[in-house]
Every structure is written in structure tokens, then in C-alpha cells.
Amino acid sequence: MKIAFFSAQPYDKIFFDRLNKSHDFTIDYYDTHLGPHIANAVKNTDAVCVFVNDKLNVEVIETLSTNGVKIIALRCAGFNNVDIEAAKRYGIAVCRVPAYSPEAVAEHTVAMLLTVNRKTHKAYNRVREQNFSLNGLLGFNLNGKTVGVIGTGKIGKAFVKIMLGFGCKIWAYDIYPDNSLIEQGVQYTSLEHVLEEADILSLHCPLTPENHYLINQQTINLMKPGVVLINTSRGGLINTVDIIEGLKTKRIGALCIDVYEQEEMLFFKDLSTNIILDDNIQRLMSFPNVLITAHQAFFTEEALKEIAEVTLENIAKISTGQMADNAPSMLT
């Protein structure tokens, strides 16, 4: 079994090589992302292993099929970057890692909220410069605040449990309410009501054609003035131009994003000596009440180990004619 591994980072190689000892697959690592520019170079390969910013449209999938690829293994939960119908049409199996350490993403969400609220990142820099003033560092208690959660799957549920521990009131929106959360006091309601009531709003839903640009001028106008908005899910949930306007008008009191709709041009790269031409990300970084991390929420020891384990096991099952637990039927 030969695997072409795209968007490879040094930490990917460490974990996959460690876990591959029990499978003995041949893995070729490529720093570049998978897209039309390189798909035709994938030859004599049984599977491709891809991440969130690899683009597997019908053109790429057709090329992979022609070159003999039989498996697309996503080492992430989201699959909006893969044309699932095209994969089925060309007989390529697709698998993913739907539930790697949801606590990792939930905990990072809370870390971002605490940072932007209590401004510990600014305090750290001040004290290192021997500035011990508290001016400009004022925050607010989380206890008693209303937290709106859009999407209560595994990650959203983990986030809700943490916020309940802070003493927050939780309003949630999900087309499939979780009864165990209801028993803990979470109130499910309409999307509009969540937007209207939340002091803090956190997005934990997958990106679909239906919720693309879920956060836009219209939905921002429903929110409380000064709301804190957090997105650790998918960049395409937020219309960047509209969120910039919301920050300028102070409708958005603070923004925390670990994802960005144009992140494939930026994230997972060292661009410290480059001129970044994306004006929207530059504008966002100019706001003092915006906190950006570069798709880091998943990045824990436990999550990387589970991603490697599940991905390799998925490939092993499919390669021997078995149905992987996270195969195409799970994606529809």
C-alpha cells in the first residue's frame, strides 16, 4: 500500500511514521497541497492522504482515478473540500477522522475567549517591557453571561460543558438537539434567538452550502452590540467583509478566529518575510479586539495521535475490502 501524503508538516511525519510501524505502508510526504496543479503527478499510488486546505474537486478526482488512486483519506473531520459525489462516481473510497479529541478544539475555543476578554496576551508583552499598568486591560466575568452555541456535535458539546462550568447560561441551535445537554440546562431554540440573546457566540457547525456565510450583515444586525464571536470551525461560515464592517461599527465587540475563508494561502506557512497581499486578513489583524490563530485548535498530542491512528486504520480496512467506520456512507 503506497500513500501520497499532502500538506505534510514535520509533526505529521513524526506521528504518522510512529503509528505506521504496525501497518508498514509506504508513505511519500509532500509539503504542497493537493490540487489541480499537482494531481497528475500522483502515479503508482493507492491512496492520497489530505488535510483541510487540499482541494479535491471533480477535475482532481478524475485525474486521481485515471492514475489508479482508490482511496482519499481525510485526516480531519470536515469534508467540504472533497467532491463526494465525484468520488463515488469514479469509484474512489473516502474516509475521514470525524471525532479526534473534540476537547482539544473546545479547550482552544475557551483559551481564545479568555485571552481576548482578559487580554493576557497584551499583559504578557507589557510586563516583559516592565509596564505594570492595568489601563486598557479591563475584561468581564464569564459567570452569568449568555453563551450562544451554533452546532452541538462532539466539539460543540465539549465546549458547552466547559462553559457550564463557568456558570454561563447556554442557548443552542442544532437541527439535532442533544438530550443529555438539555438535561444539564442547555436550552435549544431558533438560530435567530441564539443570535439575539448571546453575549458570547461560538460556531461549532460543519460548513455546508446551506450555511456558507452564516455570519453576514443580516445575521450580525441581529446580534447584541458588543457580542464576542468565536469561530474554530470553518472559515467559510463568516463573510469576512461583513465581519470587518461589524467590527468597525462596534456591533462585534471582539472576534476570535482559528479559521479563515482564504486560509489555504496563509496558514501552516512561515510568511514572516513576505508581503501578504490579502487585504482582509491585514485589516482583521489591525483591530485590537481581534485574536487570530492559524488553525491551531486541533493541535494537541492526543489529537495528532488519534488522527494518525484512525487515518491509517481507515486505509487498512478499505485496502482489504472492508468498510471503514468513517467510509463514504458515513458522509451522506
Buried (B, 14 or more C-beta within 10 A) or exposed (E): BEBBBBBBEEEBEEBBEEBBEEBEBEBBBBEEBBBEEBBEEBEEBBBBBBBBBBBBBEBBBBBBBEBEBBBBBBBBBBBBBBBBEBBBEBEBBBBBBBEBBBBBBBBBBBBBBBBBBBBBEBBEEBEEEEEEEEEEEEEBEBEEBBBBBBBBBBBBBBBBBBBBEBEBBBBBBBEEBBEEBEEEEBBBBEBEBBBBBBBBBBBBBBBEEEBBBBBBBEBBEBBBEEBBBBBBBBBBBBBBEBBBBBBEEEBBBBBBBBBBBEBBEBBBEEEEEEEEEBEBBEBBEEBEBBBBBBBBBBBBEEBBBBBBBBBBBBBBBBBEEEEBEBBBEBBE
